[in-house]
Amino acid sequence: MRLRGALGALRSRNSYRLAFLLALFVICTVLYYFGELVDLAGWEALRWDFFYTVHDIHRLFFLAPVISAGYFFRIKGAVIVAIASLIVFLPRGILVSPFPDAIWRAVLFSIIAGALGVLTGVMRNQSEQRSRLRIGALVTNESELGIPERRKDEVLAAGDLEVDLSRHLVKRRGQRVKLTPTEYKLLAFLVSHRGRIVNHTELLRNVWGPEYGKESEYLRVYIGRLRHKIEGDPSNPRFIVTEPGNGYCFVEPE
C-alpha cells in the first residue's frame, strides 16, 4: 500500500510538469520544421523568410524544453530531452540542410543545450539543499530558545473555531466539522505548531509519511478543503495563513 501511495504521489506531482514539457517540445518541433510544413502544404501566405534561414537559429527554441526539464526533472530529465532534441534535428540535417557539417553542428548544439539543462538541475538541487539546511537550523533554534511543544490534550478555542486534540474533535460555531483523517491530521499538526511557519516538506512528511516531501499539490488541495470547512471566508482565511515560498501557519485571530 505504501509503495502504491508513493507511486500515485509521484504521478500526481509530475503529471502537469510532464504535460507542460511535452507540449513545449511539440511546439518547438513544429516551429523547427515550420518551413518544411509550409512547403508540404503549399501555404504561400505563411512562407516567412525566418523559417528558411540558418537552422542553428531555429534550434534555439529547444533551449526552453531542455532547461525546463532540468528544472522539473533534474539532470536525468535534461539529458533525455537533449537527446530527444538531437533526434528531432537529424532528419533536417541529413535531408534538408545544404551545409556539409550540419550533423556535427546539431550534435554540438545538443551538447551545449544539455549542459545548460544539467546546470539548471544541479542549481535546483543545491537550492533545495540550502532550503533544507535553513529549515533545520530554524527548528534547532526554536528548540534552543525553549519554545514549548504543544500538548496533545490541548483544546484550542479561537474565534468561532474549537479544536480538541485529545478527542479528535473540531467544532465551528458549536457544530461539529466533519473532516477526513488526512484533513484532521493536517489541521492538528498546524494547530500543534500554531504561531510558527511550517514548511511544505515538514507538513508532508508528518501528515502523509516520510516518503513524501515534494508533493506540494497535496497541500494546496487539502489546505483548500480545510479552509472551506473551518473558515468563514476561505478566500480571506483567518486561521490557516499562507506564507508564500515558505509554508503555512495557523494563526489565532484576536
Secondary structure, DSSP 8 states (H G I E B T S, - for coil): -HHHHHHHHHHHHHHHHHHHHHHHHHHHHHHHTHHHHHHHHT-GGG--GGGGS-HHHHHGGGHHHHHHHHHHHHHHHHHHHHHHHHHHHHHHHHHT---TTHHHHHHHHHHHHHHHHHHHHHHHHHHHHHHHHHHHHHHHHHHHTT-----TT-EEEETTEEEETTTTEEEETTEE----HHHHHHHHHHHHTTTS-EEHHHHHHHHT-TT-SS-HHHHHHHHHHHHHHH-SSTTS-SSEEEETTTEEEE----
